[in-house]
Amino acid sequence: MIQDKFGKSLFILGVLVMILAVVLGMNIDSNASNMGIEAMKKTDASLLALLMVFAFAFPLGVVLLAVGAVMIGGKMFSRYTNLLLGSGLLVSLVVLVPMLFTREMSTLYFGAGGVSILTLIVIAAWFWSQYRLNLIERERDILDIKGVGYLCFALAAWNLCGFAGMPSFALFPAKMIEYGARPFAIGQLKAIMAYLVLGWAATAYGYYRAAAQVRQISHRTSGVFTAESLGQRGRGR
């Protein structure tokens, strides 16, 4: 199928773009860290261009990966693919947020975002509980494994708030130094990384279990149909 091959190509391209972003970031990290963006704007346009490629390559790779995953074995222009493409475009437009809301510190912006996240976590948890009521135990296990991943993402978001503001004060370096909070900030950032790794591990394992279950059901169904067809052939003789 053309759409299947196209989906696999997009999936592989997304992986390559994401790897490119990581490799590029490792190569320019030392120079970019020593100069900073403002200095690069004035003295090293080529390094600034590489930094921009690094900044946008990973999100682009994620979108290509997701679109390719949906297209594999599906319809090229299905409503699901269109929805995913629209979501990818919306995510890409997030880069305009600093232009719309300025680059100044805004308690209102972050406060509204935090309240929104809290509300959405509660809503998601409620419908999670309602959805799993009608599932068999094996399906509940898979749903709960993915739920652990989402829980880790929620805890990472909570710690990001504390990392940027009180008590780590990452956005307020003068306070960080004055209060001696840098070691705490580093520890909190490591905790955030651990939450993200565990969250993606649980999510990936949950979908692995779900895919394995679907393959098993499909295999059993194919076996039943094969047995029936063989029986019909035998009676026909």
Residue pairs with C-beta under 8 A, 6 or more apart in sequence:
1 73
2 76
3 71
3 74
3 75
3 76
4 71
4 72
4 73
6 71
6 76
7 67
7 68
7 69
7 70
7 71
7 72
7 73
7 74
7 76
8 68
8 72
9 68
10 64
10 65
10 67
10 68
10 71
11 64
11 65
11 68
11 69
11 72
12 68
13 61
13 64
13 68
14 61
14 62
14 63
14 64
14 65
14 66
14 67
14 68
15 61
15 65
16 61
17 57
17 58
17 60
17 61
17 64
18 57
18 58
18 61
18 62
18 65
19 61
20 57
20 61
21 53
21 54
21 57
21 58
21 61
22 58
24 50
24 53
24 54
24 57
25 54
28 47
28 50
28 51
28 54
31 44
31 47
32 40
32 47
32 51
35 43
35 44
35 47
37 48
37 51
40 47
40 48
40 51
41 48
56 95
59 91
59 92
60 92
63 88
63 91
63 92
66 84
66 88
67 81
67 84
67 85
67 88
70 78
70 80
70 81
70 84
71 81
74 80
74 81
75 81
101 109
105 171
110 161
110 164
110 165
114 161
117 154
117 157
121 154
124 150
128 143
128 147
131 143
132 139
132 140
132 143
132 144
135 143
138 213
139 213
141 209
142 206
142 209
142 210
142 213
143 206
145 202
145 205
145 206
145 209
146 202
146 203
146 206
146 207
146 210
147 206
148 199
148 202
148 206
149 198
149 199
149 200
149 201
149 202
149 203
149 204
149 206
150 199
150 203
151 199
152 195
152 196
152 198
152 199
152 202
153 195
153 196
153 199
155 195
156 192
156 195
156 196
156 199
159 188
159 191
159 192
159 195
160 192
162 168
162 188
163 170
163 185
163 188
163 189
163 192
164 170
164 171
165 171
165 172
167 181
167 184
168 176
168 181
168 184
168 185
168 188
168 189
169 175
169 176
169 179
169 181
169 185
170 176
170 185
170 189
175 181
176 182
176 185
